[in-house]
Amino acid sequence: MNWEYFTKDLTIDTFWSVLLGTLIIYAAIIFYTRIFGLKSFSKMTGFDFINTIAIVIYLQ
C-alpha cells in the first residue's frame, strides 16, 4: 500500500478541517445520546445512524 496516494493532497488546512469535522460529529453523537438516551440510540438502524450523521454534516 502506498501512503502517498492518501496523503498527497493533505495540507495543514485540510488536516485541521478534517479534525474539526470529526470533533463536531463526535460532539453531535454525544449530544444526541444525552438528549434522547442510550436506549433510543441503540434501537437505531444503520440507515437511521447514517441519516443522522448526514444531517449533522449538512447543517455545519
C-alpha positions in Angstrom: 0.0 0.0 0.0 1.3 3.4 -1.0 0.6 6.0 1.7 1.5 8.8 -0.7 -1.8 8.1 -2.6 -3.7 9.0 0.6 -1.6 11.9 1.8 -0.5 13.7 -1.4 -3.2 16.3 -1.1 -3.1 16.6 2.7 -2.2 20.0 3.8 -2.3 21.5 7.2 -5.6 23.3 6.4 -7.1 20.0 5.2 -5.9 18.3 8.3 -7.5 20.9 10.6 -10.8 20.8 8.7 -10.9 17.0 9.0 -10.1 17.2 12.6 -12.7 19.8 13.3 -15.3 17.9 11.4 -14.5 14.8 13.3 -14.8 16.6 16.6 -18.1 18.2 15.6 -19.6 14.8 14.6 -18.3 13.2 17.8 -19.9 16.0 19.9 -23.1 15.7 18.0 -23.3 12.0 18.7 -22.6 12.6 22.4 -25.2 15.4 22.5 -27.8 13.2 20.7 -27.3 10.3 23.2 -27.6 12.7 26.1 -30.9 14.2 24.9 -32.6 11.1 23.6 -30.9 8.5 25.8 -28.9 5.4 25.0 -31.9 3.1 24.7 -33.3 5.0 21.7 -29.8 5.4 20.2 -29.2 1.6 20.4 -32.6 1.0 18.6 -31.4 3.0 15.6 -30.7 1.1 12.4 -27.6 1.7 10.4 -29.7 3.7 7.9 -31.0 5.9 10.8 -27.5 6.5 12.1 -26.1 7.4 8.6 -29.0 9.8 8.1 -28.3 11.5 11.4 -24.7 11.9 10.6 -25.6 13.2 7.1 -27.9 15.8 8.6 -25.3 16.9 11.1 -22.7 17.3 8.3 -25.3 19.2 6.1 -26.0 21.6 9.0 -22.4 22.6 9.6 
